[in-house]
Structure formats: C-alpha cells, structure tokens
Amino acid sequence: MDSFNNYIVDSKQLITNVVNIKNSLDANTRLCAVVKADAYGLGLEKVCDIIAPYVDYFAVACVKEAKEIRKQLRKIEKELALIGYVESE
C-alpha cells in the first residue's frame, strides 16, 4: 500500500480494478483514465505511474493540467484528452 497525500491507496487493488475494467471491454475499445484535479487528490504522478501500463490514454480538465502531466511524466508517452473547456487563446 502506498500513501497518497493523506490517503492510503492499495496499489495492487488499483491495478486489479483497472485490469478488470480493461478486460470487460471489447478488444478494440481503448481505456482512458481520467486523472484531472491531481488524480482526484490522490497524486497525479503516483497514480499515472501505477496505471500507465494498463490504460491507453489519460484525460485532464484543462491545458494547465495537460502541461503538468507532460512535465511530470515525460517517461510516460500516452495520449492526452482534454475534457474541459479550452479558451481560444
């Protein structure tokens, strides 16, 4: 088990949950992990490191989060989806 901020998360169970979700999908369906808001307070870097091998891409809420994930997780080369409003500028 790992400590995430003030939470304790069972990393093995997190992986099990993601794998179970992935296995329940059609073989051609891609799995997106929504990690906006610092992975919902669990810690973006830690959560992404754990589940990256099991997901096809990550989703964030804004450009700022997309830049943060790219900066913090350079070794993880996953596609990113922006699921929030994007200013035209």
PDB file of N, CA, C and O in Angstrom:
ATOM      1  N   MET A   1       0.847  -1.187   0.000  1.00  0.00           N
ATOM      2  CA  MET A   1       0.000   0.000   0.000  1.00  0.00           C
ATOM      3  C   MET A   1       0.885   1.240   0.000  1.00  0.00           C
ATOM      4  O   MET A   1       1.960   1.267   0.599  1.00  0.00           O
ATOM      5  N   ASP A   2       0.408   2.240  -0.676  1.00  0.00           N
ATOM      6  CA  ASP A   2       1.137   3.495  -0.766  1.00  0.00           C
ATOM      7  C   ASP A   2       0.343   4.607  -0.120  1.00  0.00           C
ATOM      8  O   ASP A   2      -0.887   4.579  -0.088  1.00  0.00           O
ATOM      9  N   SER A   3       1.068   5.590   0.397  1.00  0.00           N
ATOM     10  CA  SER A   3       0.416   6.765   0.954  1.00  0.00           C
ATOM     11  C   SER A   3       0.339   7.823  -0.132  1.00  0.00           C
ATOM     12  O   SER A   3       1.362   8.209  -0.696  1.00  0.00           O
ATOM     13  N   PHE A   4      -0.852   8.292  -0.427  1.00  0.00           N
ATOM     14  CA  PHE A   4      -1.090   9.321  -1.424  1.00  0.00           C
ATOM     15  C   PHE A   4      -1.611  10.528  -0.669  1.00  0.00           C
ATOM     16  O   PHE A   4      -2.738  10.517  -0.174  1.00  0.00           O
ATOM     17  N   ASN A   5      -0.800  11.565  -0.579  1.00  0.00           N
ATOM     18  CA  ASN A   5      -1.190  12.739   0.190  1.00  0.00           C
ATOM     19  C   ASN A   5      -1.634  12.280   1.582  1.00  0.00           C
ATOM     20  O   ASN A   5      -0.805  11.772   2.337  1.00  0.00           O
ATOM     21  N   ASN A   6      -2.875  12.434   1.939  1.00  0.00           N
ATOM     22  CA  ASN A   6      -3.354  11.964   3.231  1.00  0.00           C
ATOM     23  C   ASN A   6      -4.183  10.690   3.112  1.00  0.00           C
ATOM     24  O   ASN A   6      -4.865  10.296   4.058  1.00  0.00           O
ATOM     25  N   TYR A   7      -4.121  10.055   1.960  1.00  0.00           N
ATOM     26  CA  TYR A   7      -4.886   8.844   1.721  1.00  0.00           C
ATOM     27  C   TYR A   7      -3.942   7.646   1.656  1.00  0.00           C
ATOM     28  O   TYR A   7      -2.763   7.786   1.330  1.00  0.00           O
ATOM     29  N   ILE A   8      -4.463   6.497   1.963  1.00  0.00           N
ATOM     30  CA  ILE A   8      -3.713   5.263   1.754  1.00  0.00           C
ATOM     31  C   ILE A   8      -4.440   4.503   0.658  1.00  0.00           C
ATOM     32  O   ILE A   8      -5.629   4.205   0.772  1.00  0.00           O
ATOM     33  N   VAL A   9      -3.709   4.195  -0.404  1.00  0.00           N
ATOM     34  CA  VAL A   9      -4.296   3.523  -1.555  1.00  0.00           C
ATOM     35  C   VAL A   9      -3.570   2.202  -1.760  1.00  0.00           C
ATOM     36  O   VAL A   9      -2.340   2.147  -1.737  1.00  0.00           O
ATOM     37  N   ASP A  10      -4.328   1.160  -1.958  1.00  0.00           N
ATOM     38  CA  ASP A  10      -3.775  -0.162  -2.230  1.00  0.00           C
ATOM     39  C   ASP A  10      -3.429  -0.213  -3.720  1.00  0.00           C
ATOM     40  O   ASP A  10      -4.306  -0.392  -4.565  1.00  0.00           O
ATOM     41  N   SER A  11      -2.154  -0.055  -4.028  1.00  0.00           N
ATOM     42  CA  SER A  11      -1.706  -0.007  -5.426  1.00  0.00           C
ATOM     43  C   SER A  11      -2.064  -1.274  -6.179  1.00  0.00           C
ATOM     44  O   SER A  11      -2.453  -1.217  -7.346  1.00  0.00           O
ATOM     45  N   LYS A  12      -1.936  -2.418  -5.520  1.00  0.00           N
ATOM     46  CA  LYS A  12      -2.278  -3.685  -6.183  1.00  0.00           C
ATOM     47  C   LYS A  12      -3.763  -3.738  -6.520  1.00  0.00           C
ATOM     48  O   LYS A  12      -4.144  -4.234  -7.581  1.00  0.00           O
ATOM     49  N   GLN A  13      -4.596  -3.231  -5.628  1.00  0.00           N
ATOM     50  CA  GLN A  13      -6.038  -3.223  -5.895  1.00  0.00           C
ATOM     51  C   GLN A  13      -6.381  -2.235  -7.003  1.00  0.00           C
ATOM     52  O   GLN A  13      -7.270  -2.492  -7.814  1.00  0.00           O
ATOM     53  N   LEU A  14      -5.677  -1.103  -7.037  1.00  0.00           N
ATOM     54  CA  LEU A  14      -5.876  -0.129  -8.113  1.00  0.00           C
ATOM     55  C   LEU A  14      -5.580  -0.784  -9.457  1.00  0.00           C
ATOM     56  O   LEU A  14      -6.347  -0.633 -10.408  1.00  0.00           O
ATOM     57  N   ILE A  15      -4.481  -1.500  -9.534  1.00  0.00           N
ATOM     58  CA  ILE A  15      -4.128  -2.205 -10.769  1.00  0.00           C
ATOM     59  C   ILE A  15      -5.181  -3.259 -11.094  1.00  0.00           C
ATOM     60  O   ILE A  15      -5.609  -3.377 -12.242  1.00  0.00           O
ATOM     61  N   THR A  16      -5.595  -4.019 -10.096  1.00  0.00           N
ATOM     62  CA  THR A  16      -6.624  -5.044 -10.302  1.00  0.00           C
ATOM     63  C   THR A  16      -7.905  -4.428 -10.853  1.00  0.00           C
ATOM     64  O   THR A  16      -8.512  -4.969 -11.777  1.00  0.00           O
ATOM     65  N   ASN A  17      -8.311  -3.301 -10.287  1.00  0.00           N
ATOM     66  CA  ASN A  17      -9.522  -2.632 -10.761  1.00  0.00           C
ATOM     67  C   ASN A  17      -9.390  -2.193 -12.210  1.00  0.00           C
ATOM     68  O   ASN A  17     -10.306  -2.401 -13.007  1.00  0.00           O
ATOM     69  N   VAL A  18      -8.266  -1.590 -12.558  1.00  0.00           N
ATOM     70  CA  VAL A  18      -8.050  -1.122 -13.934  1.00  0.00           C
ATOM     71  C   VAL A  18      -8.014  -2.314 -14.893  1.00  0.00           C
ATOM     72  O   VAL A  18      -8.614  -2.261 -15.967  1.00  0.00           O
ATOM     73  N   VAL A  19      -7.323  -3.374 -14.519  1.00  0.00           N
ATOM     74  CA  VAL A  19      -7.246  -4.567 -15.376  1.00  0.00           C
ATOM     75  C   VAL A  19      -8.628  -5.190 -15.548  1.00  0.00           C
ATOM     76  O   VAL A  19      -8.980  -5.614 -16.649  1.00  0.00           O
ATOM     77  N   ASN A  20      -9.412  -5.251 -14.478  1.00  0.00           N
ATOM     78  CA  ASN A  20     -10.768  -5.800 -14.588  1.00  0.00           C
ATOM     79  C   ASN A  20     -11.631  -4.976 -15.530  1.00  0.00           C
ATOM     80  O   ASN A  20     -12.397  -5.525 -16.322  1.00  0.00           O
ATOM     81  N   ILE A  21     -11.507  -3.658 -15.443  1.00  0.00           N
ATOM     82  CA  ILE A  21     -12.256  -2.791 -16.357  1.00  0.00           C
ATOM     83  C   ILE A  21     -11.804  -3.038 -17.790  1.00  0.00           C
ATOM     84  O   ILE A  21     -12.626  -3.218 -18.689  1.00  0.00           O
ATOM     85  N   LYS A  22     -10.500  -3.046 -17.993  1.00  0.00           N
ATOM     86  CA  LYS A  22      -9.942  -3.259 -19.334  1.00  0.00           C
ATOM     87  C   LYS A  22     -10.408  -4.601 -19.901  1.00  0.00           C
ATOM     88  O   LYS A  22     -10.775  -4.687 -21.073  1.00  0.00           O
ATOM     89  N   ASN A  23     -10.394  -5.639 -19.077  1.00  0.00           N
ATOM     90  CA  ASN A  23     -10.790  -6.975 -19.539  1.00  0.00           C
ATOM     91  C   ASN A  23     -12.281  -7.087 -19.842  1.00  0.00           C
ATOM     92  O   ASN A  23     -12.703  -7.981 -20.576  1.00  0.00           O
ATOM     93  N   SER A  24     -13.073  -6.188 -19.280  1.00  0.00           N
ATOM     94  CA  SER A  24     -14.515  -6.233 -19.535  1.00  0.00           C
ATOM     95  C   SER A  24     -14.900  -5.525 -20.837  1.00  0.00           C
ATOM     96  O   SER A  24     -16.048  -5.599 -21.274  1.00  0.00           O
ATOM     97  N   LEU A  25     -13.940  -4.845 -21.447  1.00  0.00           N
ATOM     98  CA  LEU A  25     -14.193  -4.099 -22.669  1.00  0.00           C
ATOM     99  C   LEU A  25     -13.936  -4.945 -23.903  1.00  0.00           C
ATOM    100  O   LEU A  25     -13.186  -5.920 -23.863  1.00  0.00           O
ATOM    101  N   ASP A  26     -14.565  -4.558 -24.987  1.00  0.00           N
ATOM    102  CA  ASP A  26     -14.281  -5.167 -26.270  1.00  0.00           C
ATOM    103  C   ASP A  26     -12.794  -4.979 -26.578  1.00  0.00           C
ATOM    104  O   ASP A  26     -12.209  -3.964 -26.201  1.00  0.00           O
ATOM    105  N   ALA A  27     -12.194  -5.931 -27.248  1.00  0.00           N
ATOM    106  CA  ALA A  27     -10.756  -5.890 -27.523  1.00  0.00           C
ATOM    107  C   ALA A  27     -10.329  -4.626 -28.270  1.00  0.00           C
ATOM    108  O   ALA A  27      -9.185  -4.192 -28.134  1.00  0.00           O
ATOM    109  N   ASN A  28     -11.216  -4.038 -29.047  1.00  0.00           N
ATOM    110  CA  ASN A  28     -10.876  -2.840 -29.824  1.00  0.00           C
ATOM    111  C   ASN A  28     -11.174  -1.539 -29.090  1.00  0.00           C
ATOM    112  O   ASN A  28     -10.965  -0.461 -29.646  1.00  0.00           O
ATOM    113  N   THR A  29     -11.652  -1.615 -27.861  1.00  0.00           N
ATOM    114  CA  THR A  29     -12.005  -0.426 -27.089  1.00  0.00           C
ATOM    115  C   THR A  29     -10.797   0.049 -26.301  1.00  0.00           C
ATOM    116  O   THR A  29     -10.122  -0.730 -25.627  1.00  0.00           O
ATOM    117  N   ARG A  30     -10.542   1.344 -26.401  1.00  0.00           N
ATOM    118  CA  ARG A  30      -9.419   1.931 -25.673  1.00  0.00           C
ATOM    119  C   ARG A  30      -9.907   2.443 -24.315  1.00  0.00           C
ATOM    120  O   ARG A  30     -11.023   2.949 -24.196  1.00  0.00           O
ATOM    121  N   LEU A  31      -9.057   2.306 -23.298  1.00  0.00           N
ATOM    122  CA  LEU A  31      -9.400   2.723 -21.943  1.00  0.00           C
ATOM    123  C   LEU A  31      -8.705   4.036 -21.600  1.00  0.00           C
ATOM    124  O   LEU A  31      -7.486   4.161 -21.718  1.00  0.00           O
ATOM    125  N   CYS A  32      -9.502   5.007 -21.174  1.00  0.00           N
ATOM    126  CA  CYS A  32      -8.999   6.323 -20.788  1.00  0.00           C
ATOM    127  C   CYS A  32      -9.122   6.481 -19.274  1.00  0.00           C
ATOM    128  O   CYS A  32     -10.196   6.267 -18.711  1.00  0.00           O
ATOM    129  N   ALA A  33      -8.038   6.849 -18.622  1.00  0.00           N
ATOM    130  CA  ALA A  33      -8.058   7.119 -17.186  1.00  0.00           C
ATOM    131  C   ALA A  33      -8.181   8.629 -16.982  1.00  0.00           C
ATOM    132  O   ALA A  33      -7.327   9.391 -17.433  1.00  0.00           O
ATOM    133  N   VAL A  34      -9.230   9.051 -16.312  1.00  0.00           N
ATOM    134  CA  VAL A  34      -9.438  10.469 -16.026  1.00  0.00           C
ATOM    135  C   VAL A  34      -8.654  10.797 -14.760  1.00  0.00           C
ATOM    136  O   VAL A  34      -8.949  10.289 -13.678  1.00  0.00           O
ATOM    137  N   VAL A  35      -7.649  11.658 -14.918  1.00  0.00           N
ATOM    138  CA  VAL A  35      -6.755  11.982 -13.802  1.00  0.00           C
ATOM    139  C   VAL A  35      -6.743  13.478 -13.502  1.00  0.00           C
ATOM    140  O   VAL A  35      -5.760  14.013 -12.988  1.00  0.00           O
ATOM    141  N   LYS A  36      -7.846  14.143 -13.831  1.00  0.00           N
ATOM    142  CA  LYS A  36      -7.932  15.581 -13.572  1.00  0.00           C
ATOM    143  C   LYS A  36      -7.885  15.852 -12.073  1.00  0.00           C
ATOM    144  O   LYS A  36      -8.101  14.953 -11.260  1.00  0.00           O
ATOM    145  N   ALA A  37      -7.607  17.076 -11.728  1.00  0.00           N
ATOM    146  CA  ALA A  37      -7.585  17.513 -10.325  1.00  0.00           C
ATOM    147  C   ALA A  37      -6.618  16.666  -9.497  1.00  0.00           C
ATOM    148  O   ALA A  37      -6.964  16.165  -8.427  1.00  0.00           O
ATOM    149  N   ASP A  38      -5.389  16.520 -10.021  1.00  0.00           N
ATOM    150  CA  ASP A  38      -4.338  15.779  -9.319  1.00  0.00           C
ATOM    151  C   ASP A  38      -4.785  14.347  -9.041  1.00  0.00           C
ATOM    152  O   ASP A  38      -4.595  13.819  -7.945  1.00  0.00           O
ATOM    153  N   ALA A  39      -5.379  13.736 -10.052  1.00  0.00           N
ATOM    154  CA  ALA A  39      -5.928  12.374  -9.938  1.00  0.00           C
ATOM    155  C   ALA A  39      -6.918  12.312  -8.785  1.00  0.00           C
ATOM    156  O   ALA A  39      -6.889  11.404  -7.954  1.00  0.00           O
ATOM    157  N   TYR A  40      -7.802  13.320  -8.763  1.00  0.00           N
ATOM    158  CA  TYR A  40      -8.836  13.438  -7.731  1.00  0.00           C
ATOM    159  C   TYR A  40      -8.238  13.462  -6.325  1.00  0.00           C
ATOM    160  O   TYR A  40      -8.785  12.899  -5.376  1.00  0.00           O
ATOM    161  N   GLY A  41      -7.087  14.142  -6.233  1.00  0.00           N
ATOM    162  CA  GLY A  41      -6.452  14.334  -4.937  1.00  0.00           C
ATOM    163  C   GLY A  41      -5.543  13.203  -4.498  1.00  0.00           C
ATOM    164  O   GLY A  41      -4.952  13.268  -3.420  1.00  0.00           O
ATOM    165  N   LEU A  42      -5.422  12.180  -5.305  1.00  0.00           N
ATOM    166  CA  LEU A  42      -4.574  11.046  -4.922  1.00  0.00           C
ATOM    167  C   LEU A  42      -3.116  11.235  -5.320  1.00  0.00           C
ATOM    168  O   LEU A  42      -2.239  10.545  -4.801  1.00  0.00           O
ATOM    169  N   GLY A  43      -2.853  12.151  -6.221  1.00  0.00           N
ATOM    170  CA  GLY A  43      -1.489  12.398  -6.676  1.00  0.00           C
ATOM    171  C   GLY A  43      -1.306  11.955  -8.111  1.00  0.00           C
ATOM    172  O   GLY A  43      -1.207  10.761  -8.396  1.00  0.00           O
ATOM    173  N   LEU A  44      -1.261  12.910  -9.002  1.00  0.00           N
ATOM    174  CA  LEU A  44      -1.173  12.651 -10.440  1.00  0.00           C
ATOM    175  C   LEU A  44       0.001  11.744 -10.796  1.00  0.00           C
ATOM    176  O   LEU A  44      -0.168  10.739 -11.487  1.00  0.00           O
ATOM    177  N   GLU A  45       1.176  12.101 -10.323  1.00  0.00           N
ATOM    178  CA  GLU A  45       2.380  11.369 -10.700  1.00  0.00           C
ATOM    179  C   GLU A  45       2.307   9.911 -10.240  1.00  0.00           C
ATOM    180  O   GLU A  45       2.599   8.998 -11.012  1.00  0.00           O
ATOM    181  N   LYS A  46       1.924   9.701  -9.008  1.00  0.00           N
ATOM    182  CA  LYS A  46       1.877   8.347  -8.451  1.00  0.00           C
ATOM    183  C   LYS A  46       0.824   7.491  -9.154  1.00  0.00           C
ATOM    184  O   LYS A  46       1.107   6.361  -9.554  1.00  0.00           O
ATOM    185  N   VAL A  47      -0.369   8.017  -9.303  1.00  0.00           N
ATOM    186  CA  VAL A  47      -1.444   7.257  -9.941  1.00  0.00           C
ATOM    187  C   VAL A  47      -1.082   6.925 -11.387  1.00  0.00           C
ATOM    188  O   VAL A  47      -1.259   5.790 -11.828  1.00  0.00           O
ATOM    189  N   CYS A  48      -0.585   7.899 -12.113  1.00  0.00           N
ATOM    190  CA  CYS A  48      -0.230   7.660 -13.520  1.00  0.00           C
ATOM    191  C   CYS A  48       0.898   6.639 -13.653  1.00  0.00           C
ATOM    192  O   CYS A  48       0.870   5.791 -14.545  1.00  0.00           O
ATOM    193  N   ASP A  49       1.881   6.720 -12.772  1.00  0.00           N
ATOM    194  CA  ASP A  49       2.968   5.732 -12.797  1.00  0.00           C
ATOM    195  C   ASP A  49       2.429   4.318 -12.614  1.00  0.00           C
ATOM    196  O   ASP A  49       2.877   3.382 -13.276  1.00  0.00           O
ATOM    197  N   ILE A  50       1.472   4.176 -11.719  1.00  0.00           N
ATOM    198  CA  ILE A  50       0.932   2.852 -11.402  1.00  0.00           C
ATOM    199  C   ILE A  50       0.088   2.294 -12.538  1.00  0.00           C
ATOM    200  O   ILE A  50       0.224   1.122 -12.891  1.00  0.00           O
ATOM    201  N   ILE A  51      -0.783   3.119 -13.114  1.00  0.00           N
ATOM    202  CA  ILE A  51      -1.749   2.573 -14.085  1.00  0.00           C
ATOM    203  C   ILE A  51      -1.355   2.742 -15.545  1.00  0.00           C
ATOM    204  O   ILE A  51      -2.027   2.202 -16.424  1.00  0.00           O
ATOM    205  N   ALA A  52      -0.291   3.472 -15.825  1.00  0.00           N
ATOM    206  CA  ALA A  52       0.104   3.717 -17.223  1.00  0.00           C
ATOM    207  C   ALA A  52       0.226   2.451 -18.066  1.00  0.00           C
ATOM    208  O   ALA A  52      -0.201   2.459 -19.221  1.00  0.00           O
ATOM    209  N   PRO A  53       0.786   1.371 -17.544  1.00  0.00           N
ATOM    210  CA  PRO A  53       0.899   0.171 -18.388  1.00  0.00           C
ATOM    211  C   PRO A  53      -0.447  -0.461 -18.760  1.00  0.00           C
ATOM    212  O   PRO A  53      -0.506  -1.311 -19.649  1.00  0.00           O
ATOM    213  N   TYR A  54      -1.514  -0.055 -18.094  1.00  0.00           N
ATOM    214  CA  TYR A  54      -2.801  -0.710 -18.259  1.00  0.00           C
ATOM    215  C   TYR A  54      -3.851   0.138 -18.977  1.00  0.00           C
ATOM    216  O   TYR A  54      -4.925  -0.364 -19.309  1.00  0.00           O
ATOM    217  N   VAL A  55      -3.556   1.406 -19.219  1.00  0.00           N
ATOM    218  CA  VAL A  55      -4.517   2.288 -19.878  1.00  0.00           C
ATOM    219  C   VAL A  55      -3.958   2.751 -21.213  1.00  0.00           C
ATOM    220  O   VAL A  55      -2.752   2.698 -21.455  1.00  0.00           O
ATOM    221  N   ASP A  56      -4.859   3.205 -22.071  1.00  0.00           N
ATOM    222  CA  ASP A  56      -4.421   3.646 -23.392  1.00  0.00           C
ATOM    223  C   ASP A  56      -4.123   5.131 -23.446  1.00  0.00           C
ATOM    224  O   ASP A  56      -3.258   5.565 -24.207  1.00  0.00           O
ATOM    225  N   TYR A  57      -4.830   5.914 -22.645  1.00  0.00           N
ATOM    226  CA  TYR A  57      -4.548   7.342 -22.577  1.00  0.00           C
ATOM    227  C   TYR A  57      -5.130   7.933 -21.307  1.00  0.00           C
ATOM    228  O   TYR A  57      -5.877   7.275 -20.583  1.00  0.00           O
ATOM    229  N   PHE A  58      -4.778   9.178 -21.050  1.00  0.00           N
ATOM    230  CA  PHE A  58      -5.233   9.886 -19.859  1.00  0.00           C
ATOM    231  C   PHE A  58      -6.087  11.079 -20.267  1.00  0.00           C
ATOM    232  O   PHE A  58      -5.917  11.625 -21.357  1.00  0.00           O
ATOM    233  N   ALA A  59      -7.003  11.481 -19.392  1.00  0.00           N
ATOM    234  CA  ALA A  59      -7.824  12.672 -19.625  1.00  0.00           C
ATOM    235  C   ALA A  59      -7.598  13.661 -18.492  1.00  0.00           C
ATOM    236  O   ALA A  59      -7.508  13.292 -17.321  1.00  0.00           O
ATOM    237  N   VAL A  60      -7.511  14.922 -18.875  1.00  0.00           N
ATOM    238  CA  VAL A  60      -7.344  16.023 -17.926  1.00  0.00           C
ATOM    239  C   VAL A  60      -8.390  17.084 -18.233  1.00  0.00           C
ATOM    240  O   VAL A  60      -9.021  17.063 -19.290  1.00  0.00           O
ATOM    241  N   ALA A  61      -8.568  18.016 -17.294  1.00  0.00           N
ATOM    242  CA  ALA A  61      -9.644  19.000 -17.430  1.00  0.00           C
ATOM    243  C   ALA A  61      -9.248  20.248 -18.203  1.00  0.00           C
ATOM    244  O   ALA A  61     -10.112  20.913 -18.775  1.00  0.00           O
ATOM    245  N   CYS A  62      -7.958  20.581 -18.233  1.00  0.00           N
ATOM    246  CA  CYS A  62      -7.572  21.846 -18.853  1.00  0.00           C
ATOM    247  C   CYS A  62      -6.147  21.768 -19.404  1.00  0.00           C
ATOM    248  O   CYS A  62      -5.414  20.814 -19.141  1.00  0.00           O
ATOM    249  N   VAL A  63      -5.778  22.774 -20.158  1.00  0.00           N
ATOM    250  CA  VAL A  63      -4.448  22.831 -20.764  1.00  0.00           C
ATOM    251  C   VAL A  63      -3.369  22.850 -19.686  1.00  0.00           C
ATOM    252  O   VAL A  63      -2.321  22.224 -19.843  1.00  0.00           O
ATOM    253  N   LYS A  64      -3.621  23.561 -18.599  1.00  0.00           N
ATOM    254  CA  LYS A  64      -2.651  23.617 -17.499  1.00  0.00           C
ATOM    255  C   LYS A  64      -2.337  22.210 -16.982  1.00  0.00           C
ATOM    256  O   LYS A  64      -1.173  21.873 -16.768  1.00  0.00           O
ATOM    257  N   GLU A  65      -3.372  21.391 -16.781  1.00  0.00           N
ATOM    258  CA  GLU A  65      -3.156  20.024 -16.322  1.00  0.00           C
ATOM    259  C   GLU A  65      -2.435  19.181 -17.374  1.00  0.00           C
ATOM    260  O   GLU A  65      -1.609  18.334 -17.034  1.00  0.00           O
ATOM    261  N   ALA A  66      -2.742  19.410 -18.636  1.00  0.00           N
ATOM    262  CA  ALA A  66      -2.061  18.681 -19.705  1.00  0.00           C
ATOM    263  C   ALA A  66      -0.569  18.999 -19.703  1.00  0.00           C
ATOM    264  O   ALA A  66       0.260  18.101 -19.853  1.00  0.00           O
ATOM    265  N   LYS A  67      -0.232  20.262 -19.534  1.00  0.00           N
ATOM    266  CA  LYS A  67       1.173  20.653 -19.469  1.00  0.00           C
ATOM    267  C   LYS A  67       1.848  20.042 -18.248  1.00  0.00           C
ATOM    268  O   LYS A  67       2.998  19.608 -18.320  1.00  0.00           O
ATOM    269  N   GLU A  68       1.136  20.009 -17.135  1.00  0.00           N
ATOM    270  CA  GLU A  68       1.681  19.440 -15.902  1.00  0.00           C
ATOM    271  C   GLU A  68       1.963  17.950 -16.058  1.00  0.00           C
ATOM    272  O   GLU A  68       3.013  17.461 -15.642  1.00  0.00           O
ATOM    273  N   ILE A  69       1.024  17.242 -16.654  1.00  0.00           N
ATOM    274  CA  ILE A  69       1.230  15.804 -16.823  1.00  0.00           C
ATOM    275  C   ILE A  69       2.395  15.531 -17.767  1.00  0.00           C
ATOM    276  O   ILE A  69       3.164  14.594 -17.551  1.00  0.00           O
ATOM    277  N   ARG A  70       2.525  16.332 -18.796  1.00  0.00           N
ATOM    278  CA  ARG A  70       3.652  16.154 -19.720  1.00  0.00           C
ATOM    279  C   ARG A  70       4.988  16.470 -19.032  1.00  0.00           C
ATOM    280  O   ARG A  70       5.986  15.787 -19.263  1.00  0.00           O
ATOM    281  N   LYS A  71       4.999  17.486 -18.204  1.00  0.00           N
ATOM    282  CA  LYS A  71       6.226  17.874 -17.492  1.00  0.00           C
ATOM    283  C   LYS A  71       6.617  16.817 -16.461  1.00  0.00           C
ATOM    284  O   LYS A  71       7.777  16.409 -16.396  1.00  0.00           O
ATOM    285  N   GLN A  72       5.661  16.380 -15.667  1.00  0.00           N
ATOM    286  CA  GLN A  72       5.944  15.438 -14.588  1.00  0.00           C
ATOM    287  C   GLN A  72       6.165  14.021 -15.083  1.00  0.00           C
ATOM    288  O   GLN A  72       6.891  13.247 -14.459  1.00  0.00           O
ATOM    289  N   LEU A  73       5.556  13.686 -16.176  1.00  0.00           N
ATOM    290  CA  LEU A  73       5.555  12.291 -16.610  1.00  0.00           C
ATOM    291  C   LEU A  73       6.165  12.116 -17.990  1.00  0.00           C
ATOM    292  O   LEU A  73       5.580  11.465 -18.855  1.00  0.00           O
ATOM    293  N   ARG A  74       7.313  12.682 -18.192  1.00  0.00           N
ATOM    294  CA  ARG A  74       7.950  12.609 -19.520  1.00  0.00           C
ATOM    295  C   ARG A  74       8.182  11.183 -19.975  1.00  0.00           C
ATOM    296  O   ARG A  74       8.154  10.897 -21.172  1.00  0.00           O
ATOM    297  N   LYS A  75       8.411  10.287 -19.027  1.00  0.00           N
ATOM    298  CA  LYS A  75       8.684   8.895 -19.398  1.00  0.00           C
ATOM    299  C   LYS A  75       7.422   8.150 -19.839  1.00  0.00           C
ATOM    300  O   LYS A  75       7.504   7.093 -20.464  1.00  0.00           O
ATOM    301  N   ILE A  76       6.268   8.704 -19.514  1.00  0.00           N
ATOM    302  CA  ILE A  76       5.008   8.081 -19.912  1.00  0.00           C
ATOM    303  C   ILE A  76       4.537   8.732 -21.204  1.00  0.00           C
ATOM    304  O   ILE A  76       4.152   9.901 -21.217  1.00  0.00           O
ATOM    305  N   GLU A  77       4.569   7.986 -22.262  1.00  0.00           N
ATOM    306  CA  GLU A  77       4.202   8.526 -23.570  1.00  0.00           C
ATOM    307  C   GLU A  77       2.794   8.064 -23.943  1.00  0.00           C
ATOM    308  O   GLU A  77       2.610   7.237 -24.836  1.00  0.00           O
ATOM    309  N   LYS A  78       1.827   8.606 -23.253  1.00  0.00           N
ATOM    310  CA  LYS A  78       0.428   8.298 -23.526  1.00  0.00           C
ATOM    311  C   LYS A  78      -0.241   9.519 -24.134  1.00  0.00           C
ATOM    312  O   LYS A  78       0.169  10.654 -23.891  1.00  0.00           O
ATOM    313  N   GLU A  79      -1.264   9.274 -24.919  1.00  0.00           N
ATOM    314  CA  GLU A  79      -2.064  10.369 -25.447  1.00  0.00           C
ATOM    315  C   GLU A  79      -2.828  11.022 -24.305  1.00  0.00           C
ATOM    316  O   GLU A  79      -3.128  10.386 -23.295  1.00  0.00           O
ATOM    317  N   LEU A  80      -3.134  12.299 -24.483  1.00  0.00           N
ATOM    318  CA  LEU A  80      -3.932  13.039 -23.507  1.00  0.00           C
ATOM    319  C   LEU A  80      -5.200  13.542 -24.169  1.00  0.00           C
ATOM    320  O   LEU A  80      -5.183  13.974 -25.322  1.00  0.00           O
ATOM    321  N   ALA A  81      -6.287  13.482 -23.442  1.00  0.00           N
ATOM    322  CA  ALA A  81      -7.553  14.050 -23.906  1.00  0.00           C
ATOM    323  C   ALA A  81      -7.904  15.200 -22.980  1.00  0.00           C
ATOM    324  O   ALA A  81      -7.816  15.072 -21.759  1.00  0.00           O
ATOM    325  N   LEU A  82      -8.301  16.320 -23.558  1.00  0.00           N
ATOM    326  CA  LEU A  82      -8.771  17.468 -22.787  1.00  0.00           C
ATOM    327  C   LEU A  82     -10.284  17.371 -22.720  1.00  0.00           C
ATOM    328  O   LEU A  82     -10.954  17.387 -23.752  1.00  0.00           O
ATOM    329  N   ILE A  83     -10.833  17.271 -21.507  1.00  0.00           N
ATOM    330  CA  ILE A  83     -12.269  17.073 -21.381  1.00  0.00           C
ATOM    331  C   ILE A  83     -12.977  18.314 -20.829  1.00  0.00           C
ATOM    332  O   ILE A  83     -14.172  18.278 -20.535  1.00  0.00           O
ATOM    333  N   GLY A  84     -12.239  19.391 -20.695  1.00  0.00           N
ATOM    334  CA  GLY A  84     -12.825  20.622 -20.194  1.00  0.00           C
ATOM    335  C   GLY A  84     -12.866  21.688 -21.272  1.00  0.00           C
ATOM    336  O   GLY A  84     -12.474  21.447 -22.414  1.00  0.00           O
ATOM    337  N   TYR A  85     -13.341  22.857 -20.907  1.00  0.00           N
ATOM    338  CA  TYR A  85     -13.415  23.995 -21.827  1.00  0.00           C
ATOM    339  C   TYR A  85     -12.025  24.513 -22.121  1.00  0.00           C
ATOM    340  O   TYR A  85     -11.196  24.622 -21.217  1.00  0.00           O
ATOM    341  N   VAL A  86     -11.761  24.835 -23.381  1.00  0.00           N
ATOM    342  CA  VAL A  86     -10.460  25.356 -23.792  1.00  0.00           C
ATOM    343  C   VAL A  86     -10.676  26.739 -24.371  1.00  0.00           C
ATOM    344  O   VAL A  86     -11.437  26.921 -25.321  1.00  0.00           O
ATOM    345  N   GLU A  87      -9.992  27.717 -23.781  1.00  0.00           N
ATOM    346  CA  GLU A  87     -10.064  29.109 -24.278  1.00  0.00           C
ATOM    347  C   GLU A  87      -9.461  29.169 -25.685  1.00  0.00           C
ATOM    348  O   GLU A  87      -8.539  28.418 -26.000  1.00  0.00           O
ATOM    349  N   SER A  88      -9.971  30.043 -26.505  1.00  0.00           N
ATOM    350  CA  SER A  88      -9.482  30.151 -27.889  1.00  0.00           C
ATOM    351  C   SER A  88      -8.051  30.674 -27.959  1.00  0.00           C
ATOM    352  O   SER A  88      -7.355  30.426 -28.944  1.00  0.00           O
ATOM    353  N   GLU A  89      -7.604  31.386 -26.941  1.00  0.00           N
ATOM    354  CA  GLU A  89      -6.236  31.910 -26.936  1.00  0.00           C
ATOM    355  C   GLU A  89      -5.262  30.823 -26.627  1.00  0.00           C
ATOM    356  O   GLU A  89      -4.057  31.069 -26.577  1.00  0.00           O
TER     357      GLU A  89
END
